[in-house]
């Protein structure tokens, strides 16, 4: 008889590769090693991209003014209005009552999954993908089915694969745009084609994860809701990436329901939101300042991140053993290991590199055991001098392992 309190299978089976690799890195740091961290999409972890001061000031002033109490469960009315106006600028008729403020996009996902998924239902999500799309649906008896992104074609959507995997059990069809971890930007033509497929399945809701929409380097990004006049769409976005405030944990879902088909679902979402009280009130006020205040700083930040992306592509092109499809947005690139020895052991590559050269990446199989293997995700938020040192170490490691 075990002396351990039993853990649920749903919790024991969860993996989160982005955070899991931090465990051995922390041990190395405790031993005195300096780790070059290119693993986590946290802009604040890297000097040079601070949260804009006017947002910080608004957050701090809210604390000073005692605005610390519970907000309405769906979010502060003034923030919901500001978010709706921002979404309207993206081309669709968002209303304040369509906006629901959450503890980041991750909580929004958990609420969506709880409101929609049941035993035997499916989520169809891109592979590779952001890990919660795989981790959470199983808690509600659902399964996540991955559709392919074409690594040989800039990680574009594989529409034939999507069509082959769609059926009446698919309740959520997910588009992450720009994509994490690949950086793909799906344009209007891609979105229209995806909507055409979804139109054949009346119980399917499209989840448009657009948290990186302000980090589009192609000029082709458009809102999914702006291309749609028929289907139910839930847009996800927030303060963490484009406004450089990830620790504030403020995101939102916006319901686009042109035919009124989400009335019952909206009621379920609202019940779940009320049961967990509210998102952080002062952080909501800080986000409000970002939405309504000066945004000229975004140009400088985006240019800096794009320059770092270009440097990474240049270095990867010069190193034997790795290659990459140029990402069109976000701040990630999904790098392929061209040596066959790593094709099924990308996690070994990441851990060996960490222990030998003290560079921290995330193994591609952590974003999809099948479709991500043989790759690693690199975050290009660090300054170019840090990126240079990291690539020097990666190149040295690869040369040593070829001998």
C-alpha positions as CSV (number, residue, x, y, z in Angstrom):
1,X,0.0,0.0,0.0
2,X,1.4,3.4,-1.0
3,X,2.0,6.0,1.6
4,X,1.5,8.7,-1.0
5,X,-1.8,10.7,-1.5
6,X,-3.0,9.8,-5.0
7,X,-2.7,12.4,-7.7
8,X,-5.3,12.6,-10.4
9,X,-4.3,11.2,-13.8
10,X,-5.2,14.6,-15.4
11,X,-2.6,16.4,-13.4
12,X,0.1,13.7,-13.5
13,X,0.0,13.7,-17.3
14,X,0.4,17.4,-17.9
15,X,3.6,18.7,-19.4
16,X,4.6,22.3,-20.1
17,X,7.9,22.2,-22.0
18,X,8.5,25.9,-21.8
19,X,8.7,25.8,-18.0
20,X,9.9,22.2,-17.5
21,X,13.3,23.0,-19.0
22,X,13.8,25.7,-16.5
23,X,14.2,23.1,-13.7
24,X,17.7,21.9,-14.7
25,X,18.7,25.4,-15.7
26,X,17.9,26.7,-12.2
27,X,20.1,24.0,-10.7
28,X,23.0,25.1,-12.9
29,X,22.4,28.7,-11.9
30,X,22.5,27.6,-8.2
31,X,25.9,26.0,-9.0
32,X,27.1,29.4,-10.2
33,X,26.7,29.1,-14.0
34,X,25.4,32.0,-16.1
35,X,22.6,30.7,-18.4
36,X,21.8,32.4,-21.6
37,X,18.0,32.1,-21.7
38,X,16.3,32.0,-25.0
39,X,13.4,29.8,-23.8
40,X,10.5,31.9,-22.5
41,X,8.3,34.4,-24.3
42,X,8.5,37.0,-21.5
43,X,9.6,40.4,-22.8
44,X,10.4,41.6,-19.3
45,X,12.9,38.8,-18.9
46,X,15.2,40.6,-21.4
47,X,16.6,44.1,-20.8
48,X,15.6,46.8,-23.3
49,X,11.9,46.1,-23.7
50,X,10.3,47.4,-20.5
51,X,6.6,47.9,-19.9
52,X,5.7,51.4,-21.1
53,X,6.0,53.9,-18.3
54,X,2.6,55.4,-18.7
55,X,1.0,51.9,-18.1
56,X,3.2,51.3,-15.1
57,X,2.2,54.7,-13.7
58,X,-1.5,54.0,-14.2
59,X,-1.2,50.6,-12.4
60,X,0.8,52.2,-9.5
61,X,-1.7,55.1,-9.2
62,X,-4.6,52.7,-9.0
63,X,-2.9,51.1,-6.0
64,X,-2.3,54.5,-4.5
65,X,-5.9,55.4,-5.0
66,X,-7.1,52.3,-3.3
67,X,-8.6,50.8,-6.5
68,X,-7.8,47.3,-5.1
69,X,-11.2,45.9,-4.8
70,X,-13.0,43.3,-6.9
71,X,-14.0,44.5,-10.4
72,X,-17.1,43.3,-12.2
73,X,-16.7,39.7,-13.1
74,X,-16.6,40.4,-16.9
75,X,-14.0,43.3,-16.5
76,X,-14.1,47.0,-15.8
77,X,-16.7,48.7,-18.0
78,X,-14.2,51.3,-19.3
79,X,-11.7,48.6,-20.2
80,X,-14.3,46.5,-22.0
81,X,-15.2,49.6,-24.0
82,X,-11.6,50.4,-24.9
83,X,-11.0,46.8,-26.0
84,X,-14.1,46.8,-28.1
85,X,-12.9,50.0,-29.8
86,X,-9.5,48.4,-30.4
87,X,-11.2,45.4,-32.0
88,X,-13.4,47.6,-34.1
89,X,-10.2,49.2,-35.6
90,X,-9.3,45.6,-36.7
91,X,-12.4,45.5,-38.9
92,X,-15.4,44.0,-37.0
93,X,-18.3,45.3,-34.9
94,X,-17.2,44.4,-31.4
95,X,-19.4,45.7,-28.6
96,X,-18.3,46.2,-25.0
97,X,-20.8,43.4,-23.9
98,X,-18.9,41.0,-26.2
99,X,-15.6,41.5,-24.2
100,X,-14.8,39.3,-21.2
101,X,-11.6,40.1,-19.2
102,X,-9.7,37.2,-17.8
103,X,-6.5,36.3,-16.0
104,X,-4.5,36.2,-19.2
105,X,-5.4,34.2,-22.3
106,X,-4.7,30.9,-20.5
107,X,-7.6,31.5,-18.1
108,X,-9.8,32.5,-21.1
109,X,-8.9,29.1,-22.7
110,X,-9.7,27.2,-19.5
111,X,-13.1,28.9,-19.4
112,X,-13.8,28.3,-23.0
113,X,-12.9,24.6,-22.7
114,X,-15.0,24.2,-19.6
115,X,-18.0,25.9,-21.3
116,X,-17.8,24.0,-24.6
117,X,-16.1,20.6,-24.2
118,X,-17.6,17.4,-23.0
119,X,-16.7,13.7,-23.2
120,X,-16.0,12.6,-26.7
121,X,-15.6,16.1,-28.2
122,X,-12.4,17.4,-29.9
123,X,-10.2,20.4,-30.3
124,X,-8.5,20.8,-33.7
125,X,-5.4,22.8,-33.1
126,X,-2.2,23.5,-35.1
127,X,0.8,21.3,-34.6
128,X,3.2,22.6,-33.4
129,X,1.1,24.6,-30.9
130,X,1.1,26.4,-27.6
131,X,1.1,23.6,-24.9
132,X,-2.2,24.5,-23.1
133,X,-4.2,23.6,-26.2
134,X,-3.0,20.0,-25.6
135,X,-2.9,20.0,-21.8
136,X,-6.3,21.3,-20.8
137,X,-9.0,19.8,-23.1
138,X,-8.4,16.3,-21.6
139,X,-9.6,17.6,-18.2
140,X,-13.1,17.8,-19.7
141,X,-13.1,14.4,-21.5
142,X,-12.1,15.9,-24.8
143,X,-9.1,15.2,-27.0
144,X,-6.8,17.5,-29.0
145,X,-6.2,16.6,-32.6
146,X,-3.3,18.3,-34.3
147,X,-3.5,19.6,-37.9
148,X,-0.2,20.0,-39.7
149,X,1.7,23.1,-40.4
150,X,3.9,22.7,-43.4
151,X,7.5,23.2,-42.2
152,X,8.8,23.1,-45.8
153,X,6.5,26.0,-46.7
154,X,6.9,28.6,-44.0
155,X,4.8,26.6,-41.5
156,X,1.6,27.5,-43.5
157,X,-1.7,25.8,-42.7
158,X,-2.1,22.4,-44.3
159,X,-5.7,22.7,-45.5
160,X,-6.0,19.2,-46.8
161,X,-5.0,17.9,-43.4
162,X,-7.5,20.1,-41.7
163,X,-10.3,18.9,-44.0
164,X,-9.4,15.3,-43.4
165,X,-9.6,15.7,-39.6
166,X,-12.8,17.8,-39.3
167,X,-15.9,16.0,-38.2
168,X,-19.0,16.7,-36.1
169,X,-17.1,16.0,-32.9
170,X,-14.8,19.0,-33.4
171,X,-16.2,21.8,-31.2
172,X,-13.2,24.1,-31.4
173,X,-11.0,24.9,-34.4
174,X,-8.0,26.8,-33.3
175,X,-5.9,29.4,-35.3
176,X,-2.9,30.9,-33.5
177,X,-2.0,33.9,-35.6
178,X,0.8,34.9,-35.5
179,X,1.7,31.4,-34.4
180,X,3.6,30.3,-31.3
181,X,6.1,28.6,-31.7
182,X,6.6,29.0,-35.5
183,X,6.0,32.7,-36.1
184,X,3.7,32.0,-39.1
185,X,1.3,34.8,-40.1
186,X,-1.9,33.6,-41.8
187,X,-3.2,36.1,-44.3
188,X,-6.8,36.9,-45.4
189,X,-6.7,34.2,-48.1
190,X,-5.7,31.6,-45.5
191,X,-8.4,32.7,-43.1
192,X,-11.1,32.7,-45.7
193,X,-10.2,29.2,-46.7
194,X,-10.3,28.1,-43.0
195,X,-13.7,29.7,-42.5
196,X,-15.0,27.9,-45.6
197,X,-14.0,24.6,-44.1
198,X,-15.6,25.4,-40.7
199,X,-18.8,26.5,-42.3
200,X,-19.7,22.8,-42.9
201,X,-19.8,22.1,-39.2
202,X,-22.5,24.0,-37.3
203,X,-21.4,23.0,-33.8
204,X,-17.8,24.2,-34.3
205,X,-16.5,27.5,-32.9
206,X,-13.4,29.1,-34.2
207,X,-10.8,30.2,-31.6
208,X,-8.7,33.0,-33.0
209,X,-5.7,33.4,-30.7
210,X,-4.3,36.8,-31.8
211,X,-2.2,37.6,-28.7
212,X,0.8,38.5,-31.0
213,X,-1.2,40.5,-33.6
214,X,0.8,43.7,-33.0
215,X,4.0,41.8,-33.8
216,X,3.4,41.2,-37.5
217,X,6.4,41.9,-39.7
218,X,4.6,40.9,-43.0
219,X,1.9,43.5,-43.1
220,X,-0.6,40.7,-44.0
221,X,-2.1,40.0,-40.6
222,X,-5.9,40.5,-40.4
223,X,-8.4,39.6,-37.6
224,X,-10.3,36.4,-38.2
225,X,-13.5,38.1,-37.0
226,X,-13.1,40.8,-39.7
227,X,-13.3,38.2,-42.4
228,X,-16.4,36.5,-41.1
229,X,-20.1,37.4,-41.3
230,X,-21.6,34.0,-40.4
231,X,-19.6,31.8,-38.0
232,X,-19.1,32.0,-34.3
233,X,-15.6,33.2,-33.4
234,X,-13.9,33.7,-30.1
235,X,-11.0,36.2,-30.3
236,X,-8.2,36.0,-27.7
237,X,-5.8,38.8,-26.9
238,X,-4.4,40.7,-24.0
239,X,-1.7,42.8,-22.5
240,X,1.2,40.4,-22.2
241,X,3.0,40.4,-25.5
242,X,2.2,43.4,-27.6
243,X,2.0,45.7,-24.5
244,X,5.0,44.0,-22.8
245,X,3.3,43.3,-19.5
246,X,3.0,39.5,-19.1
247,X,3.1,39.3,-15.4
248,X,0.0,41.5,-15.1
249,X,-2.1,38.4,-16.3
250,X,-4.7,40.4,-18.1
251,X,-6.2,38.9,-21.3
252,X,-9.6,38.8,-22.8
253,X,-12.0,36.8,-25.0
254,X,-14.2,38.6,-27.5
255,X,-17.3,36.9,-28.8
256,X,-18.1,37.5,-32.5
257,X,-21.5,36.0,-33.0
258,X,-23.1,37.5,-36.2
259,X,-25.9,34.9,-36.4
260,X,-26.7,34.8,-32.6
261,X,-25.6,31.1,-32.3
262,X,-23.6,31.5,-29.0
263,X,-26.5,32.7,-26.8
264,X,-26.4,29.6,-24.6
265,X,-22.6,29.4,-24.7
266,X,-22.3,33.0,-23.7
267,X,-24.5,32.3,-20.6
268,X,-22.3,29.4,-19.7
269,X,-19.1,31.5,-20.0
270,X,-20.7,34.3,-17.9
271,X,-21.6,31.8,-15.2
272,X,-18.0,30.5,-15.1
273,X,-16.6,34.0,-15.0
274,X,-18.9,35.0,-12.1
275,X,-17.8,31.9,-10.1
276,X,-14.2,32.9,-10.2
277,X,-14.9,36.6,-9.2
278,X,-12.7,38.8,-11.4
279,X,-9.3,39.6,-12.9
280,X,-6.8,42.0,-11.1
281,X,-8.4,45.5,-10.9
282,X,-5.2,47.6,-10.9
283,X,-3.7,45.6,-13.7
284,X,-6.9,46.2,-15.7
285,X,-6.4,49.9,-15.1
286,X,-2.8,49.7,-16.4
287,X,-4.0,47.9,-19.5
288,X,-6.6,50.6,-20.1
289,X,-3.8,53.2,-20.1
290,X,-2.0,51.2,-22.8
291,X,-5.1,51.0,-25.0
292,X,-6.1,54.6,-24.7
293,X,-2.7,56.3,-24.3
294,X,0.2,57.0,-26.7
295,X,1.2,54.1,-28.9
296,X,4.1,55.6,-30.7
297,X,6.5,53.5,-28.6
298,X,5.3,50.4,-30.4
299,X,7.1,51.3,-33.6
300,X,10.5,51.4,-31.8
301,X,9.8,48.2,-30.0
302,X,8.7,46.3,-33.1
303,X,11.7,47.5,-35.1
304,X,14.0,46.3,-32.3
305,X,12.5,42.9,-32.2
306,X,12.5,42.6,-36.0
307,X,16.2,43.5,-36.2
308,X,16.9,40.8,-33.6
309,X,14.9,38.4,-35.7
310,X,16.9,39.3,-38.8
311,X,20.2,38.8,-36.9
312,X,19.1,35.3,-35.8
313,X,18.2,34.3,-39.4
314,X,21.6,35.5,-40.6
315,X,23.4,33.5,-37.9
316,X,21.3,30.3,-38.5
317,X,22.0,30.5,-42.2
318,X,25.7,30.5,-41.5
319,X,25.8,27.5,-39.1
320,X,26.0,24.0,-40.3
321,X,23.4,21.7,-38.6
322,X,20.5,24.1,-38.2
323,X,18.0,25.8,-40.6
324,X,14.9,27.9,-40.2
325,X,11.9,29.2,-42.0
326,X,11.8,32.9,-41.5
327,X,9.0,33.8,-39.0
328,X,6.6,36.5,-40.1
329,X,5.5,37.6,-36.6
330,X,5.6,37.1,-32.8
331,X,9.1,36.7,-31.3
332,X,9.8,33.0,-31.8
333,X,11.5,30.9,-34.5
334,X,11.2,27.1,-34.8
335,X,14.6,25.9,-35.8
336,X,15.2,22.5,-37.5
337,X,18.1,20.3,-36.5
338,X,19.4,19.0,-39.8
339,X,21.6,16.2,-38.4
340,X,19.7,13.0,-38.3
341,X,21.0,12.1,-34.9
342,X,18.7,14.8,-33.4
343,X,15.6,14.0,-35.5
344,X,14.1,11.9,-32.6
345,X,16.0,13.4,-29.7
346,X,15.6,17.1,-29.8
347,X,15.1,17.2,-26.0
348,X,18.5,15.6,-25.6
349,X,19.9,18.3,-27.8
350,X,18.4,21.0,-25.7
351,X,19.5,19.4,-22.4
352,X,23.0,18.6,-23.6
353,X,23.4,22.2,-25.0
354,X,22.2,23.5,-21.6
355,X,24.7,21.5,-19.6
356,X,27.6,21.9,-21.9
357,X,27.2,25.5,-23.2
358,X,24.7,27.0,-20.7
359,X,22.2,28.1,-23.4
360,X,18.6,27.4,-22.7
361,X,16.1,26.6,-25.5
362,X,12.9,24.6,-25.6
363,X,12.7,21.3,-27.4
364,X,10.4,21.2,-30.4
365,X,8.7,18.0,-29.3
366,X,7.4,19.9,-26.3
367,X,5.1,21.7,-28.7
368,X,4.0,18.5,-30.4
369,X,5.5,15.1,-29.9
370,X,5.1,14.2,-33.5
371,X,5.0,17.4,-35.5
372,X,7.6,19.4,-33.5
373,X,10.3,16.8,-33.1
374,X,13.7,17.5,-34.5
375,X,13.3,21.2,-33.8
376,X,13.8,23.7,-31.0
377,X,12.1,27.0,-30.3
378,X,14.2,30.0,-29.9
379,X,13.1,33.4,-28.5
380,X,14.7,36.3,-30.2
381,X,13.9,38.9,-27.5
382,X,17.4,39.2,-26.0
383,X,19.7,42.0,-27.3
384,X,21.9,41.2,-30.2
385,X,25.1,40.9,-28.1
386,X,23.4,38.2,-26.1
387,X,22.1,36.5,-29.2
388,X,25.6,36.6,-30.7
389,X,27.1,34.8,-27.7
390,X,24.3,32.3,-27.7
391,X,24.8,31.4,-31.3
392,X,28.6,31.2,-30.8
393,X,28.0,28.6,-28.1
394,X,25.4,26.7,-30.3
395,X,27.8,26.7,-33.2
396,X,30.6,25.4,-30.9
397,X,28.4,22.7,-29.6
398,X,27.3,21.5,-33.0
399,X,30.9,21.4,-34.3
400,X,32.0,19.4,-31.3
401,X,29.2,16.9,-31.7
402,X,30.1,16.4,-35.3
403,X,33.6,15.2,-34.5
